[in-house]
Amino acid sequence: MSTEKPPLPAPRLGEPYLLTPGPLTTAYEVKQAMLRDWGSWDDDFRAMTRELRSRLLALVGTGADANDCVPIQGSGSYCVEAMLGSFVPKDGKVLVLANGAYGLRAAQTMEYLGRAFTLINKGDYLPPRGAEVAQALADDPAITHVLAIHCETSSGILNPVEEIAEATRAAGRKLLIDSMSAFGAVELDAGKLGYTAMVSSANKCIEGVPGFGFVIARKDEIEAARGNSHSLSLDVHAQWATMEKTGQWRFTPPTHVVAAFIEALKAHEAEGGVEGRGARYTENRDVMVAGMRGLGFETLLADRWLSPIIVTFFCPADPKFEFARFYELMKAQGFIIYPGKLTVVDSFRVGCIGQMDAHVMRKVVEAARAALKDMGVESAAPPAEALEERKKLAA
């Protein structure tokens, strides 16, 4: 008897799969939850906010009691700025660990904040390692905080936050984590890692829709953050204090998005929480990567650094391959992929998250096969110099 799981329900007729790192394909129940209007001051909506906060705290593993959850209106970048502006004092200094666009965006945020930072930039291929962090902290006693990107979606690399946390803790500094694209599918245990704060977003691995993100932080650190923020609307302490006192958001909340997120959290729990969601995404990745490699495509990263969130592929060297045409052919077959965000070589990305399973990923591979045939591309192999660069940097 077959043990293969039945396929997930397909999107509504005419709706493509979003093979992106968020927004992503959501369940019908999540969409349906947005059909009702909610009063932002009403007790029913306050109860939804309480439920949202408590359900998210339940996902951080050990140490949850020492933490609290503060939702923030806006996209993920709003929450990163809120975290940096609230938890790094004006005389603090951040070691920003970058290996892609989002680490570099955090450094840019620090520039806008006018607060001190130093940068370790690993490029597109490699993660920052614990030994490098330890050395940087030993060399610069002025550093007060370390910022790590959990999953750098511009390359698809899953960074080793455990060893980064260990190095940060050993040096007596504080850890901030941008887990925008990984939280909910990859373990991020608050007790084991001992981070000061982390941020994520509604439209990632929980499979909600865009409109808010959230900060999970130690309560004592939230209390100590009073007066730090550069911004009225991005002040984590002020948002937390208001929610603790009144149960309300300080400014107009994205009511429909919150309602959708509650449904997404219920589905997340029913799937088996972080472990169950992560297992499906990992299978999605493995099936898709094996199939794409079978067509001749090469991944940017070695297997050990591949995340279950999104995978970057080199564009084929074949002169008949044109990404814009490839994108349109994939879209015509019901799949929206993502352009690359690398600075050195041409690439594209295929997401593994959202309401998709192995059945869908096999169809993605077949769609890619058909697109290559339509374009007359005989080989999906990347330029030799791209592989040489990967080999050199990974050595």
PyMOL commands that set and color helices and strands:
alter all, ss='L'
color gray80, all
select helices_A, chain A and resi 28-35+43-57+64-66+76-87+101-113+130-139+161-170+190-193+219-224+236-246+255-270+273-294+303-305+323-332+358-375+384-394
alter helices_A, ss='H'
color red, helices_A
select strands_A, chain A and resi 17-18+67-73+93-98+116-121+145-149+151-152+157-158+174-178+197-201+212-218+310-314+335-336+338-339+347-351
alter strands_A, ss='S'
color yellow, strands_A
deselect
rebuild
show_as cartoon
